[in-house]
Amino acid sequence: MSVSQFVIVGILLLVTGLLYLLVASRARSGTYKLAAGVAVAASLLLVWGNLAVGFIGSEDNPANLLYAGVLAVGLIGAIVAKLQPLGMSKAMFAAALTQFAFPFVAMSIWRPELNMGVVLVIVLNTIFSGLWVASALLFRHASVTGAVANQQLA
């Protein structure tokens, strides 16, 4: 590992930790914090995997740049939702759909030869989509339990 790669990994981990602290600081419930943790971990793994080896072909394949769209969907959704649990749930579901769609978009653009590598890319994206869905379901659960807690306090 070169010095520049070490610095990039350090910056990536720092930004990821700060992002988690920003989102989780808005939470009162452990479910919301867990949902935020899953979303931030999925983001970290997505960026790290693409920088290290790439999901589609090698890390130099321009198709891997499409994955920035997953992060953009999640980030824009979180901003629009103002980090509220129900809105965050919708943003994470949108990120899951975007993640799942990208290999098919990439295949329609670059037309790769269908082989076991393509199947592995689809499986990998399905696993990542599952992480986004898990986060979305946790955010949804946090919104329901938060509503019940607020009603009891009133």
N, CA and C atoms as a LAMMPS dump frame, in Angstrom:
ITEM: TIMESTEP
0
ITEM: NUMBER OF ATOMS
462
ITEM: BOX BOUNDS ff ff ff
-5.0000000000000000e+02 5.0000000000000000e+02
-5.0000000000000000e+02 5.0000000000000000e+02
-5.0000000000000000e+02 5.0000000000000000e+02
ITEM: ATOMS id mol type element x y z
1 1 1 N 0.85 -1.165 0
2 1 2 C 0 0 0
3 1 3 C 0.904 1.239 0
4 2 1 N 0.647 2.135 -0.928
5 2 2 C 1.448 3.352 -1.011
6 2 3 C 0.973 4.371 0.013
7 3 1 N 1.76 5.409 0.216
8 3 2 C 1.411 6.454 1.175
9 3 3 C 0.112 7.145 0.762
10 4 1 N -0.059 7.406 -0.526
11 4 2 C -1.284 8.075 -0.984
12 4 3 C -2.516 7.205 -0.739
13 5 1 N -2.4 5.916 -0.942
14 5 2 C -3.527 5.029 -0.668
15 5 3 C -3.849 5 0.828
16 6 1 N -2.815 5.006 1.644
17 6 2 C -3.003 5.031 3.092
18 6 3 C -3.721 6.306 3.519
19 7 1 N -3.336 7.426 2.946
20 7 2 C -3.981 8.703 3.261
21 7 3 C -5.439 8.693 2.812
22 8 1 N -5.709 8.156 1.622
23 8 2 C -7.082 8.096 1.111
24 8 3 C -7.957 7.245 2.031
25 9 1 N -7.433 6.116 2.476
26 9 2 C -8.197 5.255 3.386
27 9 3 C -8.448 5.98 4.702
28 10 1 N -7.455 6.684 5.211
29 10 2 C -7.627 7.443 6.444
30 10 3 C -8.693 8.514 6.307
31 11 1 N -8.669 9.238 5.195
32 11 2 C -9.683 10.27 4.948
33 11 3 C -11.064 9.638 4.815
34 12 1 N -11.137 8.519 4.109
35 12 2 C -12.408 7.82 3.934
36 12 3 C -12.987 7.387 5.279
37 13 1 N -12.145 6.84 6.148
38 13 2 C -12.621 6.413 7.467
39 13 3 C -13.022 7.608 8.327
40 14 1 N -12.275 8.695 8.245
41 14 2 C -12.616 9.899 9
42 14 3 C -13.954 10.469 8.553
43 15 1 N -14.15 10.599 7.254
44 15 2 C -15.401 11.137 6.72
45 15 3 C -16.565 10.224 7.086
46 16 1 N -16.35 8.923 7.01
47 16 2 C -17.405 7.973 7.362
48 16 3 C -17.788 8.105 8.834
49 17 1 N -16.801 8.196 9.704
50 17 2 C -17.079 8.352 11.128
51 17 3 C -17.822 9.645 11.426
52 18 1 N -17.398 10.736 10.797
53 18 2 C -18.067 12.019 11.001
54 18 3 C -19.494 11.995 10.467
55 19 1 N -19.685 11.32 9.328
56 19 2 C -21.03 11.202 8.767
57 19 3 C -21.942 10.437 9.716
58 20 1 N -21.431 9.356 10.281
59 20 2 C -22.243 8.6 11.236
60 20 3 C -22.59 9.458 12.45
61 21 1 N -21.603 10.178 12.975
62 21 2 C -21.871 11.035 14.136
63 21 3 C -22.911 12.096 13.819
64 22 1 N -22.857 12.668 12.625
65 22 2 C -23.827 13.683 12.224
66 22 3 C -25.239 13.112 12.192
67 23 1 N -25.392 11.97 11.546
68 23 2 C -26.729 11.374 11.396
69 23 3 C -27.211 10.799 12.721
70 24 1 N -26.369 10.083 13.426
71 24 2 C -26.791 9.422 14.664
72 24 3 C -27.046 10.419 15.789
73 25 1 N -26.449 11.602 15.7
74 25 2 C -26.674 12.593 16.757
75 25 3 C -28.115 13.092 16.763
76 26 1 N -28.823 12.917 15.668
77 26 2 C -30.222 13.328 15.576
78 26 3 C -31.152 12.309 16.227
79 27 1 N -30.622 11.193 16.644
80 27 2 C -31.46 10.074 17.069
81 27 3 C -31.627 10.02 18.576
82 28 1 N -32.801 9.587 18.96
83 28 2 C -33.048 9.255 20.36
84 28 3 C -33.102 7.741 20.529
85 29 1 N -33.445 7.059 19.457
86 29 2 C -33.623 5.611 19.575
87 29 3 C -32.411 4.86 19.046
88 30 1 N -32.214 3.702 19.629
89 30 2 C -31.143 2.825 19.171
90 30 3 C -31.404 2.3 17.773
91 31 1 N -32.666 2.142 17.412
92 31 2 C -33.017 1.652 16.084
93 31 3 C -32.57 2.639 15.012
94 32 1 N -32.79 3.919 15.255
95 32 2 C -32.359 4.951 14.303
96 32 3 C -30.84 4.931 14.166
97 33 1 N -30.139 4.815 15.303
98 33 2 C -28.674 4.779 15.258
99 33 3 C -28.176 3.549 14.509
100 34 1 N -28.838 2.417 14.705
101 34 2 C -28.461 1.199 13.985
102 34 3 C -28.709 1.365 12.487
103 35 1 N -29.842 1.955 12.126
104 35 2 C -30.159 2.206 10.717
105 35 3 C -29.111 3.109 10.086
106 36 1 N -28.724 4.153 10.819
107 36 2 C -27.69 5.06 10.319
108 36 3 C -26.366 4.322 10.17
109 37 1 N -26.054 3.465 11.119
110 37 2 C -24.816 2.689 11.05
111 37 3 C -24.775 1.767 9.85
112 38 1 N -25.883 1.114 9.563
113 38 2 C -25.949 0.223 8.403
114 38 3 C -25.779 1.022 7.106
115 39 1 N -26.443 2.179 7.023
116 39 2 C -26.341 3.01 5.82
117 39 3 C -24.92 3.538 5.628
118 40 1 N -24.311 3.99 6.699
119 40 2 C -22.944 4.517 6.6
120 40 3 C -21.965 3.387 6.282
121 41 1 N -22.159 2.214 6.872
122 41 2 C -21.291 1.073 6.564
123 41 3 C -21.434 0.653 5.104
124 42 1 N -22.661 0.646 4.604
125 42 2 C -22.87 0.309 3.186
126 42 3 C -22.178 1.322 2.291
127 43 1 N -22.247 2.591 2.661
128 43 2 C -21.574 3.634 1.879
129 43 3 C -20.068 3.431 1.889
130 44 1 N -19.524 3.16 3.077
131 44 2 C -18.081 2.939 3.199
132 44 3 C -17.635 1.749 2.361
133 45 1 N -18.345 0.644 2.478
134 45 2 C -17.981 -0.552 1.718
135 45 3 C -18.107 -0.336 0.215
136 46 1 N -19.111 0.424 -0.194
137 46 2 C -19.311 0.724 -1.611
138 46 3 C -18.132 1.523 -2.163
139 47 1 N -17.743 2.569 -1.46
140 47 2 C -16.627 3.404 -1.918
141 47 3 C -15.322 2.622 -1.849
142 48 1 N -15.096 1.949 -0.753
143 48 2 C -13.847 1.219 -0.556
144 48 3 C -13.701 0.107 -1.602
145 49 1 N -14.758 -0.639 -1.829
146 49 2 C -14.705 -1.707 -2.825
147 49 3 C -14.426 -1.189 -4.222
148 50 1 N -15.044 -0.073 -4.557
149 50 2 C -14.818 0.49 -5.888
150 50 3 C -13.417 1.058 -6.04
151 51 1 N -12.895 1.672 -4.98
152 51 2 C -11.537 2.198 -5.057
153 51 3 C -10.503 1.08 -5.085
154 52 1 N -10.764 0.008 -4.35
155 52 2 C -9.784 -1.078 -4.242
156 52 3 C -9.75 -1.964 -5.478
157 53 1 N -10.891 -2.504 -5.854
158 53 2 C -10.903 -3.469 -6.962
159 53 3 C -11.961 -3.179 -8.015
160 54 1 N -12.925 -2.34 -7.702
161 54 2 C -14.015 -2.077 -8.64
162 54 3 C -15.039 -3.188 -8.594
163 55 1 N -16.278 -2.832 -8.794
164 55 2 C -17.343 -3.83 -8.817
165 55 3 C -17.528 -4.386 -10.22
166 56 1 N -17.379 -3.519 -11.198
167 56 2 C -17.555 -3.929 -12.587
168 56 3 C -16.183 -3.883 -13.242
169 57 1 N -15.638 -5.05 -13.515
170 57 2 C -14.297 -5.108 -14.082
171 57 3 C -13.279 -4.676 -13.039
172 58 1 N -12.291 -3.893 -13.458
173 58 2 C -11.263 -3.41 -12.537
174 58 3 C -11.673 -2.054 -11.983
175 59 1 N -10.865 -1.544 -11.054
176 59 2 C -11.161 -0.229 -10.474
177 59 3 C -11.047 0.899 -11.488
178 60 1 N -10.419 0.623 -12.628
179 60 2 C -10.269 1.643 -13.67
180 60 3 C -11.435 1.686 -14.648
181 61 1 N -12.365 0.756 -14.539
182 61 2 C -13.505 0.706 -15.45
183 61 3 C -14.426 1.904 -15.181
184 62 1 N -14.72 2.703 -16.207
185 62 2 C -15.577 3.872 -15.995
186 62 3 C -16.993 3.518 -15.535
187 63 1 N -17.428 2.296 -15.728
188 63 2 C -18.763 1.882 -15.265
189 63 3 C -18.869 1.989 -13.751
190 64 1 N -17.751 1.859 -13.05
191 64 2 C -17.773 1.958 -11.589
192 64 3 C -18.126 3.361 -11.108
193 65 1 N -17.959 4.345 -11.955
194 65 2 C -18.332 5.712 -11.577
195 65 3 C -19.843 5.853 -11.384
196 66 1 N -20.602 4.948 -11.987
197 66 2 C -22.053 4.984 -11.817
198 66 3 C -22.461 4.837 -10.355
199 67 1 N -21.64 4.148 -9.574
200 67 2 C -21.99 3.905 -8.175
201 67 3 C -22.011 5.176 -7.341
202 68 1 N -21.403 6.237 -7.826
203 68 2 C -21.526 7.524 -7.138
204 68 3 C -22.994 7.95 -7.11
205 69 1 N -23.768 7.475 -8.078
206 69 2 C -25.203 7.78 -8.112
207 69 3 C -25.949 7.202 -6.927
208 70 1 N -25.523 6.035 -6.448
209 70 2 C -26.163 5.437 -5.272
210 70 3 C -25.966 6.35 -4.066
211 71 1 N -24.734 6.803 -3.897
212 71 2 C -24.438 7.696 -2.779
213 71 3 C -25.181 9.022 -2.929
214 72 1 N -25.268 9.517 -4.159
215 72 2 C -25.981 10.776 -4.402
216 72 3 C -27.466 10.637 -4.067
217 73 1 N -28.071 9.532 -4.461
218 73 2 C -29.49 9.3 -4.156
219 73 3 C -29.698 9.269 -2.64
220 74 1 N -28.835 8.544 -1.93
221 74 2 C -28.959 8.467 -0.474
222 74 3 C -28.737 9.814 0.199
223 75 1 N -27.728 10.554 -0.257
224 75 2 C -27.412 11.848 0.345
225 75 3 C -28.502 12.881 0.068
226 76 1 N -28.928 12.959 -1.171
227 76 2 C -29.991 13.913 -1.524
228 76 3 C -31.287 13.55 -0.799
229 77 1 N -31.575 12.255 -0.735
230 77 2 C -32.766 11.81 -0.005
231 77 3 C -32.703 12.17 1.468
232 78 1 N -31.522 12.031 2.073
233 78 2 C -31.364 12.378 3.49
234 78 3 C -31.537 13.874 3.711
235 79 1 N -31.024 14.679 2.776
236 79 2 C -31.174 16.128 2.894
237 79 3 C -32.64 16.52 2.754
238 80 1 N -33.311 15.963 1.754
239 80 2 C -34.737 16.266 1.553
240 80 3 C -35.556 15.807 2.763
241 81 1 N -35.189 14.665 3.339
242 81 2 C -35.907 14.116 4.491
243 81 3 C -35.577 14.839 5.794
244 82 1 N -34.573 15.697 5.761
245 82 2 C -34.114 16.407 6.964
246 82 3 C -33.795 15.424 8.085
247 83 1 N -33.28 14.264 7.689
248 83 2 C -32.861 13.187 8.59
249 83 3 C -33.995 12.632 9.452
250 84 1 N -35.238 12.874 9.053
251 84 2 C -36.381 12.313 9.766
252 84 3 C -36.522 10.837 9.39
253 85 1 N -36.874 9.978 10.34
254 85 2 C -36.837 8.537 10.094
255 85 3 C -37.646 8.052 8.892
256 86 1 N -38.875 8.513 8.731
257 86 2 C -39.688 8.016 7.622
258 86 3 C -39.101 8.455 6.281
259 87 1 N -38.646 9.688 6.194
260 87 2 C -38.014 10.161 4.972
261 87 3 C -36.703 9.445 4.698
262 88 1 N -35.947 9.159 5.759
263 88 2 C -34.697 8.407 5.593
264 88 3 C -34.992 6.999 5.084
265 89 1 N -36.093 6.423 5.549
266 89 2 C -36.492 5.107 5.064
267 89 3 C -36.723 5.138 3.555
268 90 1 N -37.431 6.143 3.095
269 90 2 C -37.688 6.277 1.659
270 90 3 C -36.397 6.502 0.887
271 91 1 N -35.482 7.294 1.454
272 91 2 C -34.197 7.549 0.79
273 91 3 C -33.38 6.265 0.675
274 92 1 N -33.405 5.439 1.708
275 92 2 C -32.631 4.194 1.678
276 92 3 C -33.26 3.179 0.712
277 93 1 N -34.6 3.16 0.633
278 93 2 C -35.237 2.304 -0.366
279 93 3 C -34.854 2.76 -1.78
280 94 1 N -34.787 4.07 -1.996
281 94 2 C -34.376 4.599 -3.3
282 94 3 C -32.929 4.227 -3.596
283 95 1 N -32.07 4.281 -2.588
284 95 2 C -30.666 3.879 -2.78
285 95 3 C -30.576 2.394 -3.123
286 96 1 N -31.412 1.575 -2.479
287 96 2 C -31.428 0.135 -2.767
288 96 3 C -31.832 -0.128 -4.213
289 97 1 N -32.87 0.56 -4.659
290 97 2 C -33.322 0.389 -6.041
291 97 3 C -32.248 0.847 -7.023
292 98 1 N -31.61 1.96 -6.711
293 98 2 C -30.543 2.475 -7.574
294 98 3 C -29.384 1.492 -7.625
295 99 1 N -28.987 0.975 -6.47
296 99 2 C -27.892 0.002 -6.405
297 99 3 C -28.216 -1.232 -7.232
298 100 1 N -29.432 -1.724 -7.108
299 100 2 C -29.812 -2.931 -7.842
300 100 3 C -29.852 -2.685 -9.348
301 101 1 N -30.242 -1.495 -9.752
302 101 2 C -30.396 -1.198 -11.183
303 101 3 C -29.068 -0.973 -11.905
304 102 1 N -28.033 -0.531 -11.195
305 102 2 C -26.805 -0.12 -11.87
306 102 3 C -26.117 -1.188 -12.712
307 103 1 N -26.024 -2.44 -12.291
308 103 2 C -25.376 -3.398 -13.185
309 103 3 C -26.138 -3.579 -14.496
310 104 1 N -27.451 -3.464 -14.431
311 104 2 C -28.248 -3.61 -15.655
312 104 3 C -28.078 -2.387 -16.559
313 105 1 N -27.973 -1.212 -15.946
314 105 2 C -27.696 0.002 -16.718
315 105 3 C -26.321 -0.117 -17.367
316 106 1 N -25.331 -0.548 -16.583
317 106 2 C -23.974 -0.698 -17.12
318 106 3 C -23.94 -1.72 -18.252
319 107 1 N -24.679 -2.826 -18.096
320 107 2 C -24.703 -3.846 -19.164
321 107 3 C -25.358 -3.312 -20.425
322 108 1 N -26.346 -2.45 -20.272
323 108 2 C -27.001 -1.902 -21.463
324 108 3 C -26.106 -0.894 -22.185
325 109 1 N -25.216 -0.248 -21.445
326 109 2 C -24.316 0.724 -22.064
327 109 3 C -23.087 0.041 -22.653
328 110 1 N -22.404 -0.804 -21.864
329 110 2 C -21.126 -1.371 -22.289
330 110 3 C -21.247 -2.747 -22.929
331 111 1 N -22.381 -3.379 -22.867
332 111 2 C -22.656 -4.665 -23.507
333 111 3 C -21.535 -5.705 -23.287
334 112 1 N -21.337 -6.12 -22.026
335 112 2 C -20.28 -7.104 -21.768
336 112 3 C -20.7 -8.492 -22.242
337 113 1 N -19.712 -9.334 -22.362
338 113 2 C -19.986 -10.737 -22.676
339 113 3 C -20.576 -11.383 -21.426
340 114 1 N -21.705 -12.058 -21.584
341 114 2 C -22.354 -12.671 -20.428
342 114 3 C -21.553 -13.882 -19.977
343 115 1 N -21.08 -13.823 -18.733
344 115 2 C -20.314 -14.904 -18.148
345 115 3 C -20.52 -14.901 -16.635
346 116 1 N -19.726 -15.692 -15.95
347 116 2 C -19.88 -15.798 -14.5
348 116 3 C -19.556 -14.476 -13.801
349 117 1 N -18.686 -13.669 -14.361
350 117 2 C -18.361 -12.367 -13.784
351 117 3 C -19.581 -11.464 -13.707
352 118 1 N -20.413 -11.49 -14.739
353 118 2 C -21.633 -10.685 -14.754
354 118 3 C -22.581 -11.158 -13.661
355 119 1 N -22.688 -12.456 -13.493
356 119 2 C -23.552 -13.006 -12.441
357 119 3 C -23.05 -12.574 -11.065
358 120 1 N -21.73 -12.598 -10.867
359 120 2 C -21.169 -12.184 -9.587
360 120 3 C -21.421 -10.701 -9.309
361 121 1 N -21.366 -9.863 -10.337
362 121 2 C -21.666 -8.439 -10.173
363 121 3 C -23.117 -8.257 -9.749
364 122 1 N -24.016 -8.998 -10.365
365 122 2 C -25.437 -8.9 -10.01
366 122 3 C -25.659 -9.38 -8.573
367 123 1 N -25.006 -10.466 -8.185
368 123 2 C -25.133 -10.975 -6.81
369 123 3 C -24.584 -9.948 -5.816
370 124 1 N -23.421 -9.375 -6.105
371 124 2 C -22.818 -8.376 -5.227
372 124 3 C -23.737 -7.167 -5.064
373 125 1 N -24.328 -6.72 -6.161
374 125 2 C -25.245 -5.58 -6.091
375 125 3 C -26.517 -5.925 -5.339
376 126 1 N -26.959 -7.151 -5.433
377 126 2 C -28.134 -7.596 -4.683
378 126 3 C -27.835 -7.588 -3.182
379 127 1 N -26.629 -8.004 -2.809
380 127 2 C -26.231 -7.978 -1.397
381 127 3 C -26.196 -6.535 -0.887
382 128 1 N -25.597 -5.64 -1.674
383 128 2 C -25.569 -4.234 -1.272
384 128 3 C -26.971 -3.649 -1.208
385 129 1 N -27.815 -4.021 -2.137
386 129 2 C -29.209 -3.56 -2.093
387 129 3 C -29.87 -4.029 -0.804
388 130 1 N -29.538 -5.235 -0.382
389 130 2 C -30.061 -5.759 0.875
390 130 3 C -29.625 -4.931 2.076
391 131 1 N -28.388 -4.426 2.045
392 131 2 C -27.934 -3.547 3.126
393 131 3 C -28.753 -2.26 3.166
394 132 1 N -29.008 -1.68 1.975
395 132 2 C -29.814 -0.456 1.915
396 132 3 C -31.243 -0.734 2.385
397 133 1 N -31.8 -1.88 2.008
398 133 2 C -33.162 -2.24 2.436
399 133 3 C -33.205 -2.451 3.948
400 134 1 N -32.17 -3.102 4.491
401 134 2 C -32.127 -3.295 5.947
402 134 3 C -32.118 -1.946 6.664
403 135 1 N -31.325 -1.014 6.16
404 135 2 C -31.302 0.323 6.741
405 135 3 C -32.67 0.991 6.618
406 136 1 N -33.301 0.858 5.463
407 136 2 C -34.625 1.462 5.25
408 136 3 C -35.652 0.892 6.213
409 137 1 N -35.629 -0.411 6.409
410 137 2 C -36.586 -1.035 7.326
411 137 3 C -36.342 -0.603 8.768
412 138 1 N -35.079 -0.46 9.131
413 138 2 C -34.766 0.024 10.48
414 138 3 C -35.221 1.47 10.668
415 139 1 N -34.998 2.31 9.653
416 139 2 C -35.488 3.691 9.738
417 139 3 C -37.01 3.717 9.846
418 140 1 N -37.672 2.86 9.072
419 140 2 C -39.135 2.805 9.145
420 140 3 C -39.585 2.379 10.541
421 141 1 N -38.896 1.393 11.1
422 141 2 C -39.231 0.95 12.454
423 141 3 C -38.999 2.087 13.456
424 142 1 N -37.925 2.837 13.283
425 142 2 C -37.646 3.978 14.17
426 142 3 C -38.739 5.034 14.056
427 143 1 N -39.286 5.206 12.856
428 143 2 C -40.353 6.202 12.698
429 143 3 C -41.627 5.758 13.404
430 144 1 N -41.925 4.476 13.373
431 144 2 C -43.128 3.955 14.028
432 144 3 C -42.977 4.001 15.539
433 145 1 N -41.842 3.535 16.043
434 145 2 C -41.646 3.528 17.503
435 145 3 C -41.502 4.941 18.029
436 146 1 N -40.934 5.848 17.226
437 146 2 C -40.83 7.251 17.635
438 146 3 C -42.186 7.906 17.727
439 147 1 N -43.09 7.575 16.797
440 147 2 C -44.444 8.14 16.812
441 147 3 C -45.2 7.65 18.051
442 148 1 N -45.033 6.389 18.382
443 148 2 C -45.713 5.847 19.545
444 148 3 C -45.173 6.51 20.809
445 149 1 N -43.855 6.679 20.896
446 149 2 C -43.262 7.305 22.084
447 149 3 C -43.732 8.747 22.218
448 150 1 N -43.828 9.481 21.11
449 150 2 C -44.293 10.858 21.162
450 150 3 C -45.75 10.944 21.592
451 151 1 N -46.574 10.001 21.166
452 151 2 C -47.972 10.004 21.546
453 151 3 C -48.12 9.737 23.052
454 152 1 N -47.277 8.876 23.593
455 152 2 C -47.359 8.566 25.013
456 152 3 C -46.93 9.755 25.881
457 153 1 N -46.001 10.551 25.357
458 153 2 C -45.534 11.707 26.102
459 153 3 C -46.547 12.843 26.103
460 154 1 N -47.367 12.9 25.073
461 154 2 C -48.302 14.032 24.945
462 154 3 C -49.465 13.961 25.878
